[in-house]
Amino acid sequence: MSKNQKHQDVRRWLIEWFGHQVAGGEVEVERHAGDNYFDRGWIDSLSVITLISALEDEFEIHFSNEEFQERSFATIDGLAEIIEKKRKKR
């Protein structure tokens, strides 16, 4: 599987997960995948814990406190990149 395909698989998973949280569903999420999902009101401090847990289980990774502070962590596209970097290191 190519690097781009793996990234798209992670991105698709994230879009589907957020699609269940957002009124406009996956179409709305995909349209704004580069936007800050906290600013868009798609997720709050409690549901981010659910997201992190789901990501760690699904992709067999663990996030560091530093990664939570990264600006890219707050967008679907950025989060997909972080996950791919972590998976590559395994």
C-alpha positions in Angstrom: 0.0 0.0 0.0 1.4 3.4 -1.0 2.1 6.2 1.5 -0.7 8.3 -0.1 -3.1 5.4 0.2 -2.3 4.8 3.9 -2.8 8.6 4.5 -6.2 8.5 2.7 -7.3 5.5 4.8 -6.5 7.3 8.0 -8.1 10.5 6.7 -11.2 8.5 5.6 -11.5 7.0 9.1 -11.3 10.4 10.7 -13.9 11.8 8.3 -16.3 9.0 9.1 -15.7 9.4 12.9 -16.3 13.1 12.8 -19.2 12.6 10.4 -21.1 11.0 13.2 -20.5 14.0 15.4 -21.4 16.8 12.9 -24.8 17.8 11.7 -23.7 18.0 8.0 -22.2 14.5 8.2 -19.2 13.4 6.3 -19.7 15.8 3.4 -19.4 18.8 5.8 -16.4 17.3 7.5 -14.5 16.5 4.3 -15.2 20.0 3.0 -13.6 21.5 6.1 -10.9 18.8 6.9 -8.2 21.5 7.1 -10.1 23.6 9.6 -9.7 23.5 13.4 -12.3 21.1 14.5 -12.5 22.7 18.0 -13.2 26.1 16.5 -15.9 24.6 14.2 -17.6 23.1 17.3 -17.3 19.5 16.1 -15.7 18.3 19.3 -15.4 19.3 22.9 -13.0 18.5 25.7 -14.9 15.4 26.7 -15.3 13.9 23.2 -11.7 14.5 22.4 -10.9 11.9 25.0 -13.2 9.5 23.1 -11.5 10.4 19.8 -8.0 9.8 21.2 -8.9 6.5 22.7 -10.5 5.3 19.5 -7.5 6.4 17.5 -5.0 4.7 19.8 -7.1 1.5 19.6 -7.7 1.6 15.9 -4.2 2.4 14.8 -2.3 0.9 17.7 -0.5 4.1 18.6 0.0 6.3 21.6 -0.1 10.1 21.6 2.4 12.2 23.6 1.5 15.4 25.5 3.6 17.3 23.0 1.6 16.0 20.1 -1.6 17.3 21.7 0.0 20.8 21.7 0.8 20.7 18.0 -1.3 23.0 15.9 -1.8 20.3 13.3 -3.4 18.0 16.0 -6.6 20.2 15.7 -7.3 19.5 12.1 -8.3 16.3 10.4 -5.6 16.6 7.7 -3.0 17.4 10.4 -4.1 14.6 12.6 -3.9 12.1 9.7 -0.3 13.2 9.1 0.6 12.7 12.8 -1.0 9.3 12.9 0.9 8.2 9.7 4.2 9.4 11.2 3.5 7.4 14.3 2.6 4.3 12.4 5.7 4.6 10.3 7.9 4.5 13.5 6.4 1.2 14.7 
